[in-house]
Amino acid sequence: MTKKGQIYCFQADYKESRNFDEKSLPDWLSLNVNWQGYCISTVPWVADVARVLGLLPIEDTPEAWIAYLESLGLRGVTPICCEVFFENRLYY
């Protein structure tokens, strides 16, 4: 049986990410914007399928996801605790 992906959560700097196009975000990522910047989480059930189909050629590690997010134009990408990430979404 193959290993299933995890949910990873990240924050990116809004001002530094000028070359990032929100409309081109793939379906295996979820994006919110708040006063802290971009808040991104992975959607593992979509990412796993994309990886099998060869559409997402990265390993399922935080480091690989950071590099991938930076390749999309996001800057200042840092991992954050998903518990805090989703707790903050309850207030929107």
N, C-alpha and C positions, 0 to 999 in steps of 0.2 A: 504494500500500500504506500502511496506517495505521501510525503509530508504536506500538510495543508498550511497555507500562509497565515501570517498573523496580521493583526491590525497594528500599524505603526502610526504615531502622531508626531507632527512637526509644526514648527512655527517658522515663518520667513519674514524678513524685513520688507515692509511695503515700499518704502522710499527707494531702497537699493534695487528692488526688483522691477525696474522700469521696462525691461525688455520682455517681461512675462505677459503673455496673452491669456487672460482668464477663459476666453471662449474656446481655446484649443486644448483645454484640460481633458485628458483621457478619462474614460468611464471608471477606471480602476483607482481613481483618486477623488476624494471629496474635499471641497474647498469652502471655507468661510472666511470672511474678512471682518475684523473688529479693530478696536483701538490699539491692539498689540501688534497688528499686522495680519499677514495671511496665516490661517490655521488650516493645515492639510492633514487628512488621514487617508490611509490606504483602505481599499475595499477588497479584502482578500479573496472573496468568492468570485470576483470579476478578474482580479489580477492572476489568480491561479489558472483560469481558463486562457487568458491572454498569454501567459507564459507557456502553456502547453501548445498553443497555436503559433508560437514564435513571434508574437507581437510585442512581447515585453521581455527582452533578453537580459534581465538582471537577476541576481540572486536575491532571495528574500531575507536581507539583512538591513539594519538601519543605515549602515555605511553605504550600501549599494543604492538604497532609496534616496539618501541625501545627494549622491552624485547624480542620480536620475533627475531629481527635482531641480538641481542646479543646471542640468542640461536643458530644462524647459524654460530657463530664464529667472528662476527664483534665486535670491541671494540672501545670505545670512541665515541659512537653513539650520535649525537646531532641533534635536529630538525633544519632545515634551511628554510628560506622563499622560497616557490616554485617559486615565481616570479624571484628571483635572480638565483635559480637553473636552470630554463629553459632559462633565459637570457644568462647565461654563456655557455649553450650548443650551442647557435647560432654561437659562434666563433670557433667551432671545425669542 
